[in-house]
Structures are given as structure tokens and as C-alpha cells.
Amino acid sequence: MTQNIVVFGGGGAIGNALSGVIRKQYPDVLLHIVSSKEIKDQHPLSEYYLIDYNEEGDLKRISEQIASFGSIDLLIVASGILHGADFKPEKSLRDLDIANFQKLFLVNSIFPAMVAKYCVPLLSKDERSVFAILSARVGSISDNQLGGWYAYRASKAALNMIIKTTSIEVARNRKQAIVVGLHPGTVQSELSMPFTTNVTKDQLFTPDFAAGKLLDVIASLDVDDSGKCFAWDGQEILP
């Protein structure tokens, strides 16, 4: 049974839901929740950490604190950004903006890579462990039929390469470790809210439903799946 679980992005809709479902499935688990914003409703049996995505020192400090509790069995990065108060996904080349590109790459690509740098060494060496990062179907180059959303698509495509490359390195000394990307589907959240007008009810998931499905996928993985990306229903998403 999983004993030591870490969730980055615990203040977001999916990260918060994952934390709740994990507690129900593993009532005795030691759960570490990392967030860029303070979580007011804190569970007494969980550890909470505040982080600034721009500060590598924060990540180093937090990883050292987590390490004091032992090796990690499940590591999830559920943070992500698609739009902000002052910018939206690009519809065409004329919408491209350097600052917005940097924001999305920092959160969606660079930050997960830095989590890997500091937390992959904490994965269990002798038992099955999983490092799962929320990716997106729109990060698939072969699946791109509509265009647009340049920065988001590119940041998730970059993330998928980071996942693949990390899986290769991890396999050298952690034979039972699995590194994967996960696509949660369209979830009722601040991230997807402006883009759900044309989404049917059966395709729009609650955070709890998505979290449960993602954890089911994680439970079904084996080492041959490492480096790949899977949707909420267990189907592989090709690069």
C-alpha cells in the first residue's frame, strides 16, 4: 500500500480533488501537499508547503523536508496554466506574446522538470513508485488538427519530452519506477471554465470524478508504460 504521497498543485481544482480522493483510498497515508497559494481547509494528517514557482530554492527546501519522512511512493504534479486575467490562449500568430509564452513554459514545462530534479531522487529504489504529471491531449503533435493555443500546446509538448527523457534516466537506477503524463479530460475548473461552452455534459468532468479516474490509471500502470502519456480512461495518447 502506498505510504508516502506528494501532490504539487494541491491548491488547484484537480490537485485538491486528488488530495481528497487519496485520503479516502489510503486513510493512513502520509500526504504532502504543495501549493503556490495558501490552503485554508487543512487536513490534520497532511503536511502543507507553500511554493513560488520562480524560486528554485523553495523547491530545494521543500524536497529536503519531504525527504525527512522517507522515500516517495507516488509523486504527482497537478499544477498548470492555460490563461490569466490579462491573457487568453492564442487564436493566431498575431496573438503571440513573449511574456505569456514565458509564463506558460515556466508553470507547464520548467517547473515539472525542476520537481523531477529535486524529487525523483526521493522515489523508492526497491519498490514500485510513480511520478505522474498532468499533461494535455493538445500537447500531442500528431493529434493537432485545429491549430491555435500556441504557447499551451508547445509547453505541454515540451512537458511530454521532459517526461520521456526523465523516464529513461530514472530506469537506470530505479527499475520499478514509472514516469508518465496524464490527461484528465475537460474538468470543471478555473483553467477550463472559459472554454466549456461547446462541451457536452458527459464530456465535462467534476474534479472528483477526474481525480478518481486518474488514480485508477496510476494504479494500472507498469514499468513498460513509463515515458508515455495516458488519458483519464487509460487510453494512450501518442506524441
Secondary structure, 3 states (H helix, E strand, C coil): CCCEEEEECCCCHHHHHHHHHHHHHCCCCEEEEEECCCCCCCCCCEEEEECCCCCHHHHHHHHHHHHCCCCECEEEECCCCCCECCECCCCCHHHCCHHHHHHHHHHHHHHHHHHHHHHHHHECCCCCEEEEEECCHHHCCCCCCCCCCHHHHHHHHHHHHHHHHHHHHHCCCCCCEEEEEEECCEECCCCCHHHCCCCCHHHEECHHHHHHHHHHHHHHCCHHHCCCEEECCCCECCC
